[in-house]
Amino acid sequence: MPKMVTIKEAAAMTGIPCYRLRCWCKQGKIIHVHTGTKVLVNVDKLAEYLNTGEMK
């Protein structure tokens, strides 16, 4: 089961601003899921993107 967190929580964990994470979600650069008004980010895939700069 993947660990999913809100954009605010992901920003707090990584130090990346919320607006940048939202942009990456809109561009399809990181794995995310829309749940009503919230967007949940897959933490493992976010870490992979930050380490390599690309999604596999």
C-alpha positions as CSV (number, residue, x, y, z in Angstrom):
1,M,0.0,0.0,0.0
2,P,1.6,3.3,-1.0
3,K,1.9,6.1,1.6
4,M,-0.2,9.1,0.5
5,V,-0.1,12.5,2.1
6,T,-1.6,15.9,1.3
7,I,0.3,18.6,-0.5
8,K,0.8,20.5,2.7
9,E,2.3,17.5,4.5
10,A,4.5,16.7,1.5
11,A,5.7,20.3,1.5
12,A,6.5,20.1,5.3
13,M,8.4,16.9,4.8
14,T,10.5,18.0,1.8
15,G,10.8,21.8,2.2
16,I,9.4,22.3,-1.3
17,P,6.7,25.0,-1.5
18,C,3.1,23.9,-1.9
19,Y,2.7,25.8,-5.2
20,R,5.6,23.9,-6.8
21,L,4.1,20.5,-5.7
22,R,0.8,21.6,-7.2
23,C,2.5,22.5,-10.5
24,W,4.2,19.1,-10.6
25,C,0.9,17.4,-10.1
26,K,-0.8,19.4,-12.9
27,Q,2.2,18.6,-15.2
28,G,2.0,14.9,-14.4
29,K,5.5,14.9,-13.0
30,I,4.6,13.2,-9.7
31,I,1.9,10.6,-8.9
32,H,-1.1,12.0,-7.2
33,V,-4.8,11.3,-6.6
34,H,-7.7,13.8,-6.3
35,T,-10.0,13.1,-3.4
36,G,-12.7,15.7,-3.3
37,T,-11.0,19.0,-2.7
38,K,-7.7,17.5,-1.5
39,V,-4.8,16.2,-3.6
40,L,-2.9,13.2,-2.2
41,V,0.7,12.7,-3.2
42,N,2.5,9.3,-3.3
43,V,5.5,9.9,-1.0
44,D,7.7,7.1,-2.4
45,K,7.2,8.4,-6.0
46,L,7.9,12.0,-4.9
47,A,11.2,10.9,-3.3
48,E,12.0,9.0,-6.5
49,Y,11.3,12.1,-8.6
50,L,13.4,14.3,-6.3
51,N,16.3,11.8,-6.5
52,T,16.3,11.2,-10.2
53,G,14.4,14.1,-11.8
54,E,12.1,11.7,-13.7
55,M,9.3,9.2,-13.2
56,K,9.7,5.6,-14.2
